[in-house]
Amino acid sequence: MKILICLSNVPDTTTKVKFVDNNTQLDKTGIQWIINPWDELALTRALELKDDASASVESVTVITVGGKDTEPTIRKALAIGADDALRVDTVPGDAYVVASEIAEAIKSRGYDIIICGIESSDYNNSLVGGMLSELLNMPSVSAVSGLYISNGEVTLNREIDGGKEIVSVPVPFVAIVQKGIAIEPRIASMRGIMMAKKKPIDVIAPANVNALTEYANYELPLQKSACKMIDPENVKELVDLLHNEAKVI
Amino acid sequence: MSVLVFTENWDGHFKKLSFELVSYASKIAEMLNTNTIAVSIGIVEDSELKKLGKYGADKIIAVADNKLTNLDNHTYTAIIAEIAEKEGAKTIVFSNNNAGKALAPRLSARLKAGLVSGAIKLPDNVNPFTLTKKVFSGKAFARVIIKTEFKIITLAQNSFELIEKNNTPSIEQYTTQIGDELLKTEVKNVEKQTGKVILTDADIVVSGGRGMKSPDNWGPIEELAETLGAATACSRPVSDEGWRPHTEHTGQTGKIIAPNLYLAFGISGAIQHLAGISSSKYIVAVNTDKDAPIFEAADYGIVGDALKVLPKLNSAIKEVKSS
């Protein structure tokens, strides 16, 4: 089995976001870039499967659509344990461009399982995995919280409201994964970091796909009004506020 | 030109979410001067389908096929595309829930339709077609323009009110031309909890963090949830340490929720936790540390020990409920 993980390069989740150019662009000053948290869990699970000889995972490749500035994040994935990496050299305008560029780049590379995180923590779209599966004309399973390979058969846990389904699907397919697929992301070892320097990043020319949407501008939320503090000895006041002021109980 | 809305069913029934979604779709149809068509896939009785008319569906297309009771992303997408084409619908609306996230992006790629996911309100404008959504996990809003003829929107959960229109919709039983060859997802087993309020559906959520001190202290959280008819949730450290199941983890990488009331006990409010709960209409925080960031997000706060406040709160709420 050959596994491909789609990586998004995103601002660290603790970043305080700001915008520039009349609120049309993210202010990138001082931002630390990381592997999108769900993609990191996907990579972790793929590497766990590779470590398990019975799963017969031959290779784990990562792919990113982005400029050269995304390479530190790609190197991080290689240091964690991915075998090799692809980078489509373009700054994508929207999720459709990302999915189309990935689809073009991997068409003839024969991956059996393609894994995307449920969303990226910057635009929170949940789009690339689904779009990619359609462009590749493959089945997709979404809301995946478990991925297992046994005797060449793949089973997945698919989250549903109030529970989960155990589903099977033939390869090749796209899995769109969320929390549960792995619990803690794997951390790069010193040896991994050294080895990552020698692993290949294959830079691919873009197919130059047009975006279907355009991010016009951004706005920060209004400051929330101050929290009304209540004496711990007077819990009844809180209940009164919830009942009569907020009217939520 | 019609607006098409995909209405998922749960064992043959719709939820409040379905009716909010139809209300939303029919308001967009009003803006575009057209009608609203609801699409249902799976086995749903006519009496249940008619309920969609109450919230503004003019027509319902039901694909009642026993083979289609389980979600198959590829097949469902092909069927919705087929119906959109047959009806000449150019705007298609989904919920931003599991099924919507599974189907809308596939349909977008299939129809080359621009898609805005997690829209929080009606379009600001229909020309250019502009929607508002949250980005950076709730830290900002973005206005996004859809540039294509076909348009797809997924609506953020609990972000639109029910609007009653009391239409009497026509119901068309539709037989799809899509064959079985796309059906590849086989459901082998279903594990479902019964009798518990589902976290992403809940109007009220009672949540605990590390300030609860031990997994043995969750009794009062569950009792308060029971009093309120609420779902239970927890912060990431609590689920990572195995005090509570991962399905309860609420926050950026866990569940993103938008209840009417979120009660946080012993949760300090890390930025990643706030990302998962900031869409709640009201937030109550109980924490021993008066400087905890949760109080910046909260509407009502108590500086105190969650374990001491919980039983008092439970009995005070019971009193109000019985009066």
Interface residues (C-beta under 8 A of the other chain):
Chain A: P11 T13 T14 T15 K16 V17 F19 P37 W38 L41 D94 A95 Y96 A99 S100 I118 S121 D122 Y123 N124 N125 S126 L127 V128 G129 G130 M131 L132 S133 E134 L135 M138 P139 S140 V141 S142 A143 S145 T155 E159 I160 D161 G162 G163 K164 E165 I166 V167 S168 V169 P170 F173 I176 K179 G180 I183 E184 A211 L212 T213 E214 Y215 A216 N217 Y218 E219 L220 P221 K224 S225 C227 K228 M229 I230 D231 P232 V235 K236 L238 V239 D240 L241 L242 H243 A246 V248 I249
Chain B: W10 N70 D72 N73 H74 T77 N96 N98 K101 A102 L103 A104 P105 R106 L107 S108 A109 R110 K112 A113 G114 L115 V116 S117 G118 T130 K133 K134 V135 F136 S137 G138 K139 A140 F141 A142 R143 V144 I145 I146 K147 T148 L182 K184 T185 E186 V187 K188 N189 V190 E191 K192 Q193 T194 K196 I198 T200 D201 D203 I204 L228 D240 H246 T247 H249 Q252 T253 G254 N260 L261 I271 Q272 A275 K281 Y282 V284 A285 F295 E296 A297 A298 D299 Y300 G301 I302 V303 G304 D305 K308 V309 K312 L313 A316 I317 E319 V320 K321
